[in-house]
Amino acid sequence: MEIVSALVPPVFMAALFIGLVVTIVKSQGGANKAKEDGIVDTALARAEAARQAPKAMDS
C-alpha cells in the first residue's frame, strides 16, 4: 500500500503535464492562428508607432 501512495502523486502530475502539453500543441495553428497573428501584429505596430512618435516631436 505504501508503494501505491508513493506513486500516485507523480503519476497524477505526469498526467496533468501531458494534458497541458497536448492542449498547447492543439491550440497552435488552425483557425485561430491568423486571428492571433493579427492581434500580435496590431500590438507591435502600435508599440512601434508610440516609440517613434516622441522622436517626431523632438525634431
mmCIF file of the N, C-alpha and C atoms, coordinates in Angstrom:
data_MODEL
# 
_entry.id   MODEL 
# 
loop_
_atom_site.group_PDB 
_atom_site.id 
_atom_site.type_symbol 
_atom_site.label_atom_id 
_atom_site.label_alt_id 
_atom_site.label_comp_id 
_atom_site.label_asym_id 
_atom_site.label_entity_id 
_atom_site.label_seq_id 
_atom_site.pdbx_PDB_ins_code 
_atom_site.Cartn_x 
_atom_site.Cartn_y 
_atom_site.Cartn_z 
_atom_site.occupancy 
_atom_site.B_iso_or_equiv 
_atom_site.pdbx_formal_charge 
_atom_site.auth_seq_id 
_atom_site.auth_comp_id 
_atom_site.auth_asym_id 
_atom_site.auth_atom_id 
_atom_site.pdbx_PDB_model_num 
ATOM 1   N N  . MET A 1 1  ? 0.818  -1.195 0.000   1.00 0.00 ? 1  MET A N  1 
ATOM 2   C CA . MET A 1 1  ? 0.000  0.000  0.000   1.00 0.00 ? 1  MET A CA 1 
ATOM 3   C C  . MET A 1 1  ? 0.863  1.262  0.000   1.00 0.00 ? 1  MET A C  1 
ATOM 4   N N  . GLU A 1 2  ? 2.022  1.187  0.615   1.00 0.00 ? 2  GLU A N  1 
ATOM 5   C CA . GLU A 1 2  ? 2.922  2.336  0.629   1.00 0.00 ? 2  GLU A CA 1 
ATOM 6   C C  . GLU A 1 2  ? 3.426  2.655  -0.774  1.00 0.00 ? 2  GLU A C  1 
ATOM 7   N N  . ILE A 1 3  ? 3.591  1.611  -1.575  1.00 0.00 ? 3  ILE A N  1 
ATOM 8   C CA . ILE A 1 3  ? 4.063  1.828  -2.940  1.00 0.00 ? 3  ILE A CA 1 
ATOM 9   C C  . ILE A 1 3  ? 3.022  2.610  -3.731  1.00 0.00 ? 3  ILE A C  1 
ATOM 10  N N  . VAL A 1 4  ? 1.762  2.250  -3.558  1.00 0.00 ? 4  VAL A N  1 
ATOM 11  C CA . VAL A 1 4  ? 0.688  2.935  -4.273  1.00 0.00 ? 4  VAL A CA 1 
ATOM 12  C C  . VAL A 1 4  ? 0.622  4.396  -3.845  1.00 0.00 ? 4  VAL A C  1 
ATOM 13  N N  . SER A 1 5  ? 0.680  4.670  -2.558  1.00 0.00 ? 5  SER A N  1 
ATOM 14  C CA . SER A 1 5  ? 0.604  6.047  -2.078  1.00 0.00 ? 5  SER A CA 1 
ATOM 15  C C  . SER A 1 5  ? 1.834  6.852  -2.495  1.00 0.00 ? 5  SER A C  1 
ATOM 16  N N  . ALA A 1 6  ? 2.964  6.194  -2.706  1.00 0.00 ? 6  ALA A N  1 
ATOM 17  C CA . ALA A 1 6  ? 4.162  6.886  -3.158  1.00 0.00 ? 6  ALA A CA 1 
ATOM 18  C C  . ALA A 1 6  ? 4.109  7.177  -4.656  1.00 0.00 ? 6  ALA A C  1 
ATOM 19  N N  . LEU A 1 7  ? 3.421  6.354  -5.430  1.00 0.00 ? 7  LEU A N  1 
ATOM 20  C CA . LEU A 1 7  ? 3.384  6.520  -6.872  1.00 0.00 ? 7  LEU A CA 1 
ATOM 21  C C  . LEU A 1 7  ? 2.243  7.404  -7.362  1.00 0.00 ? 7  LEU A C  1 
ATOM 22  N N  . VAL A 1 8  ? 1.190  7.571  -6.587  1.00 0.00 ? 8  VAL A N  1 
ATOM 23  C CA . VAL A 1 8  ? 0.029  8.332  -7.043  1.00 0.00 ? 8  VAL A CA 1 
ATOM 24  C C  . VAL A 1 8  ? 0.372  9.790  -7.367  1.00 0.00 ? 8  VAL A C  1 
ATOM 25  N N  . PRO A 1 9  ? 1.033  10.539 -6.495  1.00 0.00 ? 9  PRO A N  1 
ATOM 26  C CA . PRO A 1 9  ? 1.319  11.947 -6.840  1.00 0.00 ? 9  PRO A CA 1 
ATOM 27  C C  . PRO A 1 9  ? 2.151  12.127 -8.113  1.00 0.00 ? 9  PRO A C  1 
ATOM 28  N N  . PRO A 1 10 ? 3.240  11.382 -8.328  1.00 0.00 ? 10 PRO A N  1 
ATOM 29  C CA . PRO A 1 10 ? 3.990  11.570 -9.569  1.00 0.00 ? 10 PRO A CA 1 
ATOM 30  C C  . PRO A 1 10 ? 3.193  11.183 -10.818 1.00 0.00 ? 10 PRO A C  1 
ATOM 31  N N  . VAL A 1 11 ? 2.412  10.139 -10.723 1.00 0.00 ? 11 VAL A N  1 
ATOM 32  C CA . VAL A 1 11 ? 1.604  9.718  -11.871 1.00 0.00 ? 11 VAL A CA 1 
ATOM 33  C C  . VAL A 1 11 ? 0.547  10.773 -12.168 1.00 0.00 ? 11 VAL A C  1 
ATOM 34  N N  . PHE A 1 12 ? -0.069 11.307 -11.134 1.00 0.00 ? 12 PHE A N  1 
ATOM 35  C CA . PHE A 1 12 ? -1.079 12.352 -11.303 1.00 0.00 ? 12 PHE A CA 1 
ATOM 36  C C  . PHE A 1 12 ? -0.472 13.598 -11.938 1.00 0.00 ? 12 PHE A C  1 
ATOM 37  N N  . MET A 1 13 ? 0.688  14.021 -11.458 1.00 0.00 ? 13 MET A N  1 
ATOM 38  C CA . MET A 1 13 ? 1.355  15.195 -12.010 1.00 0.00 ? 13 MET A CA 1 
ATOM 39  C C  . MET A 1 13 ? 1.796  14.946 -13.457 1.00 0.00 ? 13 MET A C  1 
ATOM 40  N N  . ALA A 1 14 ? 2.263  13.751 -13.759 1.00 0.00 ? 14 ALA A N  1 
ATOM 41  C CA . ALA A 1 14 ? 2.658  13.423 -15.125 1.00 0.00 ? 14 ALA A CA 1 
ATOM 42  C C  . ALA A 1 14 ? 1.453  13.486 -16.056 1.00 0.00 ? 14 ALA A C  1 
ATOM 43  N N  . ALA A 1 15 ? 0.309  12.983 -15.614 1.00 0.00 ? 15 ALA A N  1 
ATOM 44  C CA . ALA A 1 15 ? -0.899 13.024 -16.430 1.00 0.00 ? 15 ALA A CA 1 
ATOM 45  C C  . ALA A 1 15 ? -1.328 14.473 -16.681 1.00 0.00 ? 15 ALA A C  1 
ATOM 46  N N  . LEU A 1 16 ? -1.269 15.314 -15.665 1.00 0.00 ? 16 LEU A N  1 
ATOM 47  C CA . LEU A 1 16 ? -1.609 16.725 -15.844 1.00 0.00 ? 16 LEU A CA 1 
ATOM 48  C C  . LEU A 1 16 ? -0.644 17.416 -16.805 1.00 0.00 ? 16 LEU A C  1 
ATOM 49  N N  . PHE A 1 17 ? 0.634  17.109 -16.682 1.00 0.00 ? 17 PHE A N  1 
ATOM 50  C CA . PHE A 1 17 ? 1.632  17.718 -17.565 1.00 0.00 ? 17 PHE A CA 1 
ATOM 51  C C  . PHE A 1 17 ? 1.406  17.297 -19.013 1.00 0.00 ? 17 PHE A C  1 
ATOM 52  N N  . ILE A 1 18 ? 1.131  16.024 -19.232 1.00 0.00 ? 18 ILE A N  1 
ATOM 53  C CA . ILE A 1 18 ? 0.859  15.540 -20.585 1.00 0.00 ? 18 ILE A CA 1 
ATOM 54  C C  . ILE A 1 18 ? -0.387 16.227 -21.148 1.00 0.00 ? 18 ILE A C  1 
ATOM 55  N N  . GLY A 1 19 ? -1.409 16.369 -20.314 1.00 0.00 ? 19 GLY A N  1 
ATOM 56  C CA . GLY A 1 19 ? -2.613 17.068 -20.749 1.00 0.00 ? 19 GLY A CA 1 
ATOM 57  C C  . GLY A 1 19 ? -2.333 18.516 -21.122 1.00 0.00 ? 19 GLY A C  1 
ATOM 58  N N  . LEU A 1 20 ? -1.483 19.178 -20.356 1.00 0.00 ? 20 LEU A N  1 
ATOM 59  C CA . LEU A 1 20 ? -1.109 20.563 -20.647 1.00 0.00 ? 20 LEU A CA 1 
ATOM 60  C C  . LEU A 1 20 ? -0.368 20.663 -21.975 1.00 0.00 ? 20 LEU A C  1 
ATOM 61  N N  . VAL A 1 21 ? 0.583  19.778 -22.199 1.00 0.00 ? 21 VAL A N  1 
ATOM 62  C CA . VAL A 1 21 ? 1.348  19.789 -23.447 1.00 0.00 ? 21 VAL A CA 1 
ATOM 63  C C  . VAL A 1 21 ? 0.431  19.517 -24.636 1.00 0.00 ? 21 VAL A C  1 
ATOM 64  N N  . VAL A 1 22 ? -0.467 18.564 -24.509 1.00 0.00 ? 22 VAL A N  1 
ATOM 65  C CA . VAL A 1 22 ? -1.398 18.254 -25.598 1.00 0.00 ? 22 VAL A CA 1 
ATOM 66  C C  . VAL A 1 22 ? -2.275 19.463 -25.897 1.00 0.00 ? 22 VAL A C  1 
ATOM 67  N N  . THR A 1 23 ? -2.756 20.138 -24.862 1.00 0.00 ? 23 THR A N  1 
ATOM 68  C CA . THR A 1 23 ? -3.594 21.324 -25.059 1.00 0.00 ? 23 THR A CA 1 
ATOM 69  C C  . THR A 1 23 ? -2.823 22.431 -25.762 1.00 0.00 ? 23 THR A C  1 
ATOM 70  N N  . ILE A 1 24 ? -1.591 22.656 -25.372 1.00 0.00 ? 24 ILE A N  1 
ATOM 71  C CA . ILE A 1 24 ? -0.774 23.692 -26.006 1.00 0.00 ? 24 ILE A CA 1 
ATOM 72  C C  . ILE A 1 24 ? -0.525 23.353 -27.468 1.00 0.00 ? 24 ILE A C  1 
ATOM 73  N N  . VAL A 1 25 ? -0.201 22.113 -27.754 1.00 0.00 ? 25 VAL A N  1 
ATOM 74  C CA . VAL A 1 25 ? 0.080  21.714 -29.134 1.00 0.00 ? 25 VAL A CA 1 
ATOM 75  C C  . VAL A 1 25 ? -1.169 21.837 -29.990 1.00 0.00 ? 25 VAL A C  1 
ATOM 76  N N  . LYS A 1 26 ? -2.314 21.447 -29.457 1.00 0.00 ? 26 LYS A N  1 
ATOM 77  C CA . LYS A 1 26 ? -3.556 21.525 -30.231 1.00 0.00 ? 26 LYS A CA 1 
ATOM 78  C C  . LYS A 1 26 ? -3.972 22.970 -30.488 1.00 0.00 ? 26 LYS A C  1 
ATOM 79  N N  . SER A 1 27 ? -3.633 23.882 -29.600 1.00 0.00 ? 27 SER A N  1 
ATOM 80  C CA . SER A 1 27 ? -4.055 25.271 -29.765 1.00 0.00 ? 27 SER A CA 1 
ATOM 81  C C  . SER A 1 27 ? -3.153 26.046 -30.719 1.00 0.00 ? 27 SER A C  1 
ATOM 82  N N  . GLN A 1 28 ? -2.055 25.457 -31.141 1.00 0.00 ? 28 GLN A N  1 
ATOM 83  C CA . GLN A 1 28 ? -1.156 26.119 -32.081 1.00 0.00 ? 28 GLN A CA 1 
ATOM 84  C C  . GLN A 1 28 ? -1.682 25.944 -33.498 1.00 0.00 ? 28 GLN A C  1 
ATOM 85  N N  . GLY A 1 29 ? -1.680 27.002 -34.254 1.00 0.00 ? 29 GLY A N  1 
ATOM 86  C CA . GLY A 1 29 ? -2.109 26.924 -35.644 1.00 0.00 ? 29 GLY A CA 1 
ATOM 87  C C  . GLY A 1 29 ? -3.617 26.818 -35.753 1.00 0.00 ? 29 GLY A C  1 
ATOM 88  N N  . GLY A 1 30 ? -4.086 26.337 -36.871 1.00 0.00 ? 30 GLY A N  1 
ATOM 89  C CA . GLY A 1 30 ? -5.517 26.160 -37.070 1.00 0.00 ? 30 GLY A CA 1 
ATOM 90  C C  . GLY A 1 30 ? -6.217 27.467 -37.386 1.00 0.00 ? 30 GLY A C  1 
ATOM 91  N N  . ALA A 1 31 ? -7.507 27.485 -37.133 1.00 0.00 ? 31 ALA A N  1 
ATOM 92  C CA . ALA A 1 31 ? -8.343 28.628 -37.486 1.00 0.00 ? 31 ALA A CA 1 
ATOM 93  C C  . ALA A 1 31 ? -7.982 29.876 -36.685 1.00 0.00 ? 31 ALA A C  1 
ATOM 94  N N  . ASN A 1 32 ? -7.519 29.699 -35.468 1.00 0.00 ? 32 ASN A N  1 
ATOM 95  C CA . ASN A 1 32 ? -7.222 30.858 -34.619 1.00 0.00 ? 32 ASN A CA 1 
ATOM 96  C C  . ASN A 1 32 ? -5.850 31.467 -34.904 1.00 0.00 ? 32 ASN A C  1 
ATOM 97  N N  . LYS A 1 33 ? -5.016 30.788 -35.680 1.00 0.00 ? 33 LYS A N  1 
ATOM 98  C CA . LYS A 1 33 ? -3.656 31.287 -35.902 1.00 0.00 ? 33 LYS A CA 1 
ATOM 99  C C  . LYS A 1 33 ? -3.672 32.659 -36.575 1.00 0.00 ? 33 LYS A C  1 
ATOM 100 N N  . ALA A 1 34 ? -4.451 32.830 -37.617 1.00 0.00 ? 34 ALA A N  1 
ATOM 101 C CA . ALA A 1 34 ? -4.496 34.118 -38.314 1.00 0.00 ? 34 ALA A CA 1 
ATOM 102 C C  . ALA A 1 34 ? -5.021 35.210 -37.393 1.00 0.00 ? 34 ALA A C  1 
ATOM 103 N N  . LYS A 1 35 ? -6.012 34.883 -36.596 1.00 0.00 ? 35 LYS A N  1 
ATOM 104 C CA . LYS A 1 35 ? -6.580 35.859 -35.657 1.00 0.00 ? 35 LYS A CA 1 
ATOM 105 C C  . LYS A 1 35 ? -5.536 36.274 -34.622 1.00 0.00 ? 35 LYS A C  1 
ATOM 106 N N  . GLU A 1 36 ? -4.829 35.296 -34.062 1.00 0.00 ? 36 GLU A N  1 
ATOM 107 C CA . GLU A 1 36 ? -3.803 35.594 -33.064 1.00 0.00 ? 36 GLU A CA 1 
ATOM 108 C C  . GLU A 1 36 ? -2.653 36.377 -33.688 1.00 0.00 ? 36 GLU A C  1 
ATOM 109 N N  . ASP A 1 37 ? -2.248 35.997 -34.903 1.00 0.00 ? 37 ASP A N  1 
ATOM 110 C CA . ASP A 1 37 ? -1.166 36.714 -35.572 1.00 0.00 ? 37 ASP A CA 1 
ATOM 111 C C  . ASP A 1 37 ? -1.564 38.159 -35.853 1.00 0.00 ? 37 ASP A C  1 
ATOM 112 N N  . GLY A 1 38 ? -2.819 38.372 -36.222 1.00 0.00 ? 38 GLY A N  1 
ATOM 113 C CA . GLY A 1 38 ? -3.304 39.731 -36.473 1.00 0.00 ? 38 GLY A CA 1 
ATOM 114 C C  . GLY A 1 38 ? -3.275 40.577 -35.220 1.00 0.00 ? 38 GLY A C  1 
ATOM 115 N N  . ILE A 1 39 ? -3.643 39.995 -34.099 1.00 0.00 ? 39 ILE A N  1 
ATOM 116 C CA . ILE A 1 39 ? -3.636 40.724 -32.827 1.00 0.00 ? 39 ILE A CA 1 
ATOM 117 C C  . ILE A 1 39 ? -2.205 41.113 -32.455 1.00 0.00 ? 39 ILE A C  1 
ATOM 118 N N  . VAL A 1 40 ? -1.276 40.182 -32.625 1.00 0.00 ? 40 VAL A N  1 
ATOM 119 C CA . VAL A 1 40 ? 0.127  40.465 -32.300 1.00 0.00 ? 40 VAL A CA 1 
ATOM 120 C C  . VAL A 1 40 ? 0.688  41.526 -33.239 1.00 0.00 ? 40 VAL A C  1 
ATOM 121 N N  . ASP A 1 41 ? 0.386  41.419 -34.532 1.00 0.00 ? 41 ASP A N  1 
ATOM 122 C CA . ASP A 1 41 ? 0.873  42.417 -35.492 1.00 0.00 ? 41 ASP A CA 1 
ATOM 123 C C  . ASP A 1 41 ? 0.344  43.810 -35.158 1.00 0.00 ? 41 ASP A C  1 
ATOM 124 N N  . THR A 1 42 ? -0.927 43.897 -34.768 1.00 0.00 ? 42 THR A N  1 
ATOM 125 C CA . THR A 1 42 ? -1.516 45.187 -34.403 1.00 0.00 ? 42 THR A CA 1 
ATOM 126 C C  . THR A 1 42 ? -0.828 45.760 -33.169 1.00 0.00 ? 42 THR A C  1 
ATOM 127 N N  . ALA A 1 43 ? -0.597 44.918 -32.174 1.00 0.00 ? 43 ALA A N  1 
ATOM 128 C CA . ALA A 1 43 ? 0.063  45.380 -30.949 1.00 0.00 ? 43 ALA A CA 1 
ATOM 129 C C  . ALA A 1 43 ? 1.485  45.854 -31.240 1.00 0.00 ? 43 ALA A C  1 
ATOM 130 N N  . LEU A 1 44 ? 2.196  45.124 -32.081 1.00 0.00 ? 44 LEU A N  1 
ATOM 131 C CA . LEU A 1 44 ? 3.559  45.533 -32.428 1.00 0.00 ? 44 LEU A CA 1 
ATOM 132 C C  . LEU A 1 44 ? 3.566  46.845 -33.208 1.00 0.00 ? 44 LEU A C  1 
ATOM 133 N N  . ALA A 1 45 ? 2.617  47.014 -34.107 1.00 0.00 ? 45 ALA A N  1 
ATOM 134 C CA . ALA A 1 45 ? 2.538  48.260 -34.873 1.00 0.00 ? 45 ALA A CA 1 
ATOM 135 C C  . ALA A 1 45 ? 2.244  49.446 -33.953 1.00 0.00 ? 45 ALA A C  1 
ATOM 136 N N  . ARG A 1 46 ? 1.345  49.251 -32.995 1.00 0.00 ? 46 ARG A N  1 
ATOM 137 C CA . ARG A 1 46 ? 1.049  50.333 -32.041 1.00 0.00 ? 46 ARG A CA 1 
ATOM 138 C C  . ARG A 1 46 ? 2.269  50.675 -31.193 1.00 0.00 ? 46 ARG A C  1 
ATOM 139 N N  . ALA A 1 47 ? 2.972  49.661 -30.748 1.00 0.00 ? 47 ALA A N  1 
ATOM 140 C CA . ALA A 1 47 ? 4.165  49.905 -29.930 1.00 0.00 ? 47 ALA A CA 1 
ATOM 141 C C  . ALA A 1 47 ? 5.229  50.639 -30.737 1.00 0.00 ? 47 ALA A C  1 
ATOM 142 N N  . GLU A 1 48 ? 5.406  50.252 -31.983 1.00 0.00 ? 48 GLU A N  1 
ATOM 143 C CA . GLU A 1 48 ? 6.390  50.916 -32.843 1.00 0.00 ? 48 GLU A CA 1 
ATOM 144 C C  . GLU A 1 48 ? 5.990  52.363 -33.108 1.00 0.00 ? 48 GLU A C  1 
ATOM 145 N N  . ALA A 1 49 ? 4.713  52.604 -33.347 1.00 0.00 ? 49 ALA A N  1 
ATOM 146 C CA . ALA A 1 49 ? 4.245  53.968 -33.584 1.00 0.00 ? 49 ALA A CA 1 
ATOM 147 C C  . ALA A 1 49 ? 4.414  54.826 -32.338 1.00 0.00 ? 49 ALA A C  1 
ATOM 148 N N  . ALA A 1 50 ? 4.138  54.255 -31.176 1.00 0.00 ? 50 ALA A N  1 
ATOM 149 C CA . ALA A 1 50 ? 4.291  55.003 -29.929 1.00 0.00 ? 50 ALA A CA 1 
ATOM 150 C C  . ALA A 1 50 ? 5.760  55.296 -29.649 1.00 0.00 ? 50 ALA A C  1 
ATOM 151 N N  . ARG A 1 51 ? 6.622  54.411 -30.058 1.00 0.00 ? 51 ARG A N  1 
ATOM 152 C CA . ARG A 1 51 ? 8.048  54.625 -29.834 1.00 0.00 ? 51 ARG A CA 1 
ATOM 153 C C  . ARG A 1 51 ? 8.590  55.694 -30.763 1.00 0.00 ? 51 ARG A C  1 
ATOM 154 N N  . GLN A 1 52 ? 8.074  55.766 -31.983 1.00 0.00 ? 52 GLN A N  1 
ATOM 155 C CA . GLN A 1 52 ? 8.562  56.734 -32.958 1.00 0.00 ? 52 GLN A CA 1 
ATOM 156 C C  . GLN A 1 52 ? 7.899  58.105 -32.799 1.00 0.00 ? 52 GLN A C  1 
ATOM 157 N N  . ALA A 1 53 ? 6.752  58.183 -32.165 1.00 0.00 ? 53 ALA A N  1 
ATOM 158 C CA . ALA A 1 53 ? 6.045  59.458 -32.019 1.00 0.00 ? 53 ALA A CA 1 
ATOM 159 C C  . ALA A 1 53 ? 6.865  60.487 -31.232 1.00 0.00 ? 53 ALA A C  1 
ATOM 160 N N  . PRO A 1 54 ? 7.475  60.132 -30.109 1.00 0.00 ? 54 PRO A N  1 
ATOM 161 C CA . PRO A 1 54 ? 8.294  61.144 -29.403 1.00 0.00 ? 54 PRO A CA 1 
ATOM 162 C C  . PRO A 1 54 ? 9.483  61.638 -30.223 1.00 0.00 ? 54 PRO A C  1 
ATOM 163 N N  . LYS A 1 55 ? 10.045 60.776 -31.056 1.00 0.00 ? 55 LYS A N  1 
ATOM 164 C CA . LYS A 1 55 ? 11.163 61.193 -31.901 1.00 0.00 ? 55 LYS A CA 1 
ATOM 165 C C  . LYS A 1 55 ? 10.710 62.252 -32.894 1.00 0.00 ? 55 LYS A C  1 
ATOM 166 N N  . ALA A 1 56 ? 9.513  62.093 -33.438 1.00 0.00 ? 56 ALA A N  1 
ATOM 167 C CA . ALA A 1 56 ? 8.992  63.064 -34.409 1.00 0.00 ? 56 ALA A CA 1 
ATOM 168 C C  . ALA A 1 56 ? 8.745  64.417 -33.755 1.00 0.00 ? 56 ALA A C  1 
ATOM 169 N N  . MET A 1 57 ? 8.329  64.413 -32.499 1.00 0.00 ? 57 MET A N  1 
ATOM 170 C CA . MET A 1 57 ? 8.057  65.659 -31.791 1.00 0.00 ? 57 MET A CA 1 
ATOM 171 C C  . MET A 1 57 ? 9.338  66.399 -31.397 1.00 0.00 ? 57 MET A C  1 
ATOM 172 N N  . ASP A 1 58 ? 10.445 65.656 -31.216 1.00 0.00 ? 58 ASP A N  1 
ATOM 173 C CA . ASP A 1 58 ? 11.711 66.259 -30.826 1.00 0.00 ? 58 ASP A CA 1 
ATOM 174 C C  . ASP A 1 58 ? 12.345 67.029 -31.963 1.00 0.00 ? 58 ASP A C  1 
ATOM 175 N N  . SER A 1 59 ? 12.035 66.703 -33.200 1.00 0.00 ? 59 SER A N  1 
ATOM 176 C CA . SER A 1 59 ? 12.678 67.332 -34.361 1.00 0.00 ? 59 SER A CA 1 
ATOM 177 C C  . SER A 1 59 ? 12.261 68.752 -34.559 1.00 0.00 ? 59 SER A C  1 
# 
